[in-house]
Amino acid sequence: MKAFTVSTPTSTALRALNYSPIVETLRRHVGSSDAVSLSSLLSGLGQSYGSVFTRLDCDPEHGIELMSQSDMFSIEPRGRIIRRDSIPKPDSHCITKWQLLIAGAGTLGENELYGRCIVADERHSGKYVGPDAVVLTFSEPASLSNIVAYAFFLTKVGVDVLRSASYGTKVLRIRQDILASIPLPLLGNATATRIATHISQAVQNREKYAHAIAKARAHFETLPEFEAAKAMFRHRGPRCLIWDKPLHTLSAWNYASAGETLRYLQSVWSGRLADIVKPDGLFNGLRFARIPCKEPYGVNLFSQRDVFSMRPLPRRIVHPGFDDRLLTAAGDSILVGGHGQLNDGSLFGRAELAMCEAQGSAVTQDILRIRPIPSHLETLYAFLSTDIGTCLLRSTAVGTSVPSVHLGLLARLPIPDLSEEASQHVRSHIRTAVFARQTAAKAEREASRIFQDEVLPDWLN
């Protein structure tokens, strides 16, 4: 509970949340020589926010990618494919590099996306945001003011300031008039340049990560059998299949969901996933109670969203007390979304390397762990993260309301054989990608630290 006074309340904002002490302190700087309102730096603010339209699904070659809030923060943003004419004013939803994307619907939970911001890079460019995203377009993209504003919103104070513009009850949203009046500090050129250098490095390395991953996957995607298999599962809609091999389950999904892809690849690829994993190298975690605590006690817990997020927001919980092998993510493991839905954009069947962010942290039981033989770690990840790999992982789904991976079917999935030269190239690209991702995260954290520790203490006095 907090109690404080407000010097200049307005009739348009009567909630205490809109008048937090920090926000009131910041507002005193507006109009002075060391602060400027956010709206004065923008050419566009939330032009697509709150728009209402019916999403008309279509095939990828005829549609656009519409990203949810979670997709914006994803390592590899993958949205729902819809017709562009579903959106009344599609140009206002299209993302360009250096825009700031704010999660504009949610709750005030400590680990919620609501009120958090990410800068758009090449991974987002040309895709479209949905009605829950607030997009800030700066008059001078990539300018110091653009980058400094982003660094401010990365800090805890910045998140609190964005959330102070909230309205609503169960699901909060952002008032654009309050957002426009948020004060931003005018930094000295030396400090602003330091922050800009780190943010630019983060953006460049995120793009480098995406390019390196694409190069690694290209070694699989150029295989003749890979191209043939891809054509087999592209068909959307009901499928009919005659299966003349052993039935390991009684669910038609496990045989027909990928069309002829599974049977075809089983016939042309002799390798199986079980051949390249360690003993007991396929397993799910245990269910456990999540008891919150604060550092230095406990462990960080990654949810499925955190595992696949470019900027994870793990919870801090008490260690549940069982073997760390079943709780934490080993650095030599591949993490797969093991529970979820089968619709486009779902995390189910997606693969990620633990060494990027989750290594050493607790991971939800909804994440499947794969621990391959070390020499196959990078190549297996590169394959499983392709469209074919994701399709095969999803073909192992069993269950009704919330499907999960069938470990027996998983072990029997076909795996391609690459030449040693191609495998070396894949390993090199994946290691380049991992290093770029780690460098980007470190650079962004440093920019936030500079603002939090060196700028805000003086500015809030």
Sequence and secondary structure as in RCSB ss.txt:
>XXXX:A:sequence
MKAFTVSTPTSTALRALNYSPIVETLRRHVGSSDAVSLSSLLSGLGQSYGSVFTRLDCDPEHGIELMSQSDMFSI
EPRGRIIRRDSIPKPDSHCITKWQLLIAGAGTLGENELYGRCIVADERHSGKYVGPDAVVLTFSEPASLSNIVAY
AFFLTKVGVDVLRSASYGTKVLRIRQDILASIPLPLLGNATATRIATHISQAVQNREKYAHAIAKARAHFETLPE
FEAAKAMFRHRGPRCLIWDKPLHTLSAWNYASAGETLRYLQSVWSGRLADIVKPDGLFNGLRFARIPCKEPYGVN
LFSQRDVFSMRPLPRRIVHPGFDDRLLTAAGDSILVGGHGQLNDGSLFGRAELAMCEAQGSAVTQDILRIRPIPS
HLETLYAFLSTDIGTCLLRSTAVGTSVPSVHLGLLARLPIPDLSEEASQHVRSHIRTAVFARQTAAKAEREASRI
FQDEVLPDWLN
>XXXX:A:secstr
      SS BTTB  GGGG HHHHHHHTTTTSTTEEEGGGGEEEESTTTT      B  GGG EEEE HHHHTBS
S   EEE GGGSSSGGGTB  TT EEEE EE   TT  TT EEE  TTTTT EE TTEEEEEESSTTSHHHHHHH
HHHHSHHHHHHHHTTEE SSSEEE HHHHHT EEE   HHHHHHHHHHHHHHHHHHHHHHHHHHHHHHHHHTSHH
HHHHHHHH   S       S  SSS THHHHTTTTHHHHHHHH  EEGGGGEEEEEEEE       B  TTSSEE
EE HHHHTBSS   EEE   SS GGGTBB TT EEEE BS  STT  TT EEETTTTTBTSEE TTEEEEEE GG
GHHHHHHHHTSHHHHHHHHTTEE SSS EE HHHHHT EE    HHHHHHHHHHHHHHHHHHHHHHHHHHHHHHH
IIIIIHHHHT 
